Amino acid sequence: MKPQVVLFSLGGTIASTDAGTPGVGGVVPRLDARDLAAAVPQVRDVADLETVAFRQCASGDLTFQDIAQLASAIRRQFAAGARGAVVTQGTDTIEETSFLLDLLVGPARPVVVTGAMRNPTLAGPDGPANLLAAVQVATSPLAEGLGTLVVLNDEIHAARFVRKTHTTSPSTFRSTGIGPLGWVSEGRVRIAFRPPRLPTFTLPGHGVPAVALVRMSLGDDARLLEQIEALGYAGLVVKGFGGGHVPAHTVPVLERLAARMPVVLASRTGGGEVLRETYGFPGSERDLLTRGLVPAGFLDGLKARVLLTVLLATGADISAVRATFDEVVTA
């Protein structure tokens, strides 16, 4: 008996084809989960596949509530006996949505997120191969306990590490400094290492608080930082230079904000982790951490914002935010 896998489609390039409207150029998400499965008959040899057309949009239009509702639907399918879940969506926000699913679903059964860089109207679309590999991973006992995974280009990435690094390349998804957890070869799943488990959360049904993401740049005058609280943000993630540095003149406003809301310090580099005790100049990581900022560790700014949003939505105060970030990035 083949394992049961539920395929949820959310739109994106993998589901995009000609708009079908005279005078309108480009492709738009028009295919749903059933269409995608029908285009790859080999998936039926791997799993007993149930299809769910969950959303139909560009991935930039997805929200925290969309993914929270998807997480609930996945958990219900797992409770009903599904072995795994596959989610197809646009690649633009996979690094955020997959990490959010990782935090909301839990690690017991695999959730595999995939997509495509070449839409079905182009020569050599990668969606069918990515979908088949994703189903193969979702049915593999080796994927159990790994939480949410991202599978494209026959590589298996942990949601907490993976990033989109190129606008068009099929090999755009990379886990900088870590590499993929594994790969798919001749239909067989290979897992090279297993990261520690993450805590699991449940989002309330009434929306999530707004968390700002600000990237430091040469000559930043702190004008945006000065407006964060007035604009109604409940938290802030700062993408600092290098190991976690900011211009010295921005330190006073960051210190004021950190006394009133969680302010998380990430690096704009996208690789490595925020330092804690190397540099001592004004605006260095040592300086900022003594002023109440929370180090993001290896989480980049996008993923740090996802985690901070989840924590604030569940009622965490600054001390709880600090404790959970420490748990996640030192596990």
C-alpha positions, -999 to +999 in steps of 0.1 A: +000+000+000+014+034-010+018+061+016-007+089+016+006+124+007-015+156+005-005+181-022-014+217-014-011+242-043-007+280-036+001+293-071+034+307-082+057+300-112+052+263-110+014+269-116+018+297-141+008+297-177-004+322-204-029+347-190-055+337-216-066+373-219-061+391-252-036+419-250-023+407-216+013+394-217+032+372-193+022+342-173-001+341-142-008+313-117-037+294-133-029+257-126-040+240-093-028+210-074-048+185-096-033+200-128+002+199-114-002+162-103-017+153-137+014+166-155+037+143-135+021+108-136+051+093-119+040+108-085+011+083-085+037+055-085+052+069-053+022+079-032-015+079-029-019+115-037-047+138-025-048+173-041-060+205-024-061+238-043-054+260-013-045+294-028-039+307-063-016+337-062+019+350-066+038+341-034+044+378-025+006+380-019+007+353+008+003+364+044+010+350+079-026+341+082-026+322+049+003+301+061-012+297+096-044+283+079-023+261+058-005+247+088-038+239+104-049+221+073-017+201+072-020+191+109-056+179+102-044+158+073-017+143+095-042+135+122-063+117+096-033+095+087-014+113+059+023+103+058+035+137+045+025+170+029+038+188-002+033+225-008+038+241-041+041+279-043+061+307-058+097+308-050+099+345-040+089+338-004+097+302+001+125+310+025+099+327+048+068+306+043+088+273+048+103+286+081+069+297+093+055+262+085+084+247+104+075+267+135+037+260+132+034+223+121+062+206+141+087+180+130+070+147+134+059+142+097+076+158+067+062+190+051+080+196+018+078+230+001+087+232-036+082+254-067+098+262-100+121+287-116+110+280-151+072+282-158+055+254-178+055+275-210+093+275-212+116+249-226+128+226-198+104+236-170+118+224-137+084+222-119+076+185-127+110+172-115+108+193-084+073+181-076+083+144-081+114+148-058+092+166-032+068+137-031+096+112-029+110+131+001+076+134+017+071+096+016+106+088+029+110+075+065+143+094+065+125+127+063+105+121+095+116+143+124+132+169+101+104+194+101+097+215+071+120+210+041+126+228+009+132+206-021+143+220-055+169+209-080+171+175-063+185+191-031+169+189+003+172+220+025+162+227+061+137+256+061+156+274+088+188+277+067+176+280+030+177+312+010+169+323-025+201+336-040+195+342-077+166+357-096+164+330-123+188+301-118+172+267-111+200+263-084+189+295-067+182+279-033+212+275-011+219+270+026+249+292+030+276+278+053+256+246+059+247+231+026+217+209+019+207+183+044+205+158+016+196+150-019+175+128-042+193+105-065+176+080-088+144+085-068+162+076-035+163+100-006+197+106+010+200+126+043+235+137+053+228+152+087+199+161+110+195+195+127+181+199+162+143+203+164+127+237+167+099+247+192+064+246+178+038+274+181+002+280+173-008+314+159-041+331+172-068+335+147-070+373+149-040+383+129-004+390+139+014+422+150+035+442+126+073+437+128+096+460+108+127+449+090+153+476+085+186+471+066+216+493+075+233+510+047+262+534+042+253+568+055+220+557+071+205+587+088+182+568+112+151+585+098+132+553+094+143+540+128+129+572+144+095+564+130+092+527+139+072+532+171+050+560+157+041+537+128+027+511+151+052+484+148+054+459+177+089+448+170+120+454+149+146+434+132+178+453+122+200+439+095+234+452+106+267+454+088+290+423+090+288+405+123+261+429+136+271+465+134+254+498+129+265+535+125+273+550+159+247+577+155+219+552+152+227+536+186+206+560+208+174+554+188+180+516+188+185+517+226+153+536+231+134+512+209+149+482+226+136+495+260+100+495+246+098+466+221+119+436+211+147+447+187+165+418+171+200+422+156+207+402+124+234+405+097+227+418+063+253+394+048+230+364+047+257+340+060+274+332+092+260+344+125+258+376+146+288+380+168+285+386+205+318+396+219+344+405+193+341+442+186+338+470+212+333+503+192+301+523+194+275+505+173+294+472+175+276+440+184+290+441+220+277+476+223+243+469+209+237+437+230+245+456+262+218+481+252+191+454+250+191+441+214+186+404+209+211+385+187+196+366+158+224+341+157+225+323+123+190+334+114+190+360+086+168+391+088+139+375+069+137+344+092+144+365+123+114+386+114+092+354+110+103+341+144+098+374+161+063+379+145+053+344+158+066+351+193+048+385+195+016+369+182+017+343+209+021+370+236+058+367+243+075+397+261+111+408+256+126+383+280+106+354+264+117+366+229+154+366+241+150+331+256+134+316+225+160+331+201+187+317+223+170+283+222+166+283+184+200+295+174+221+276+200+202+242+197 
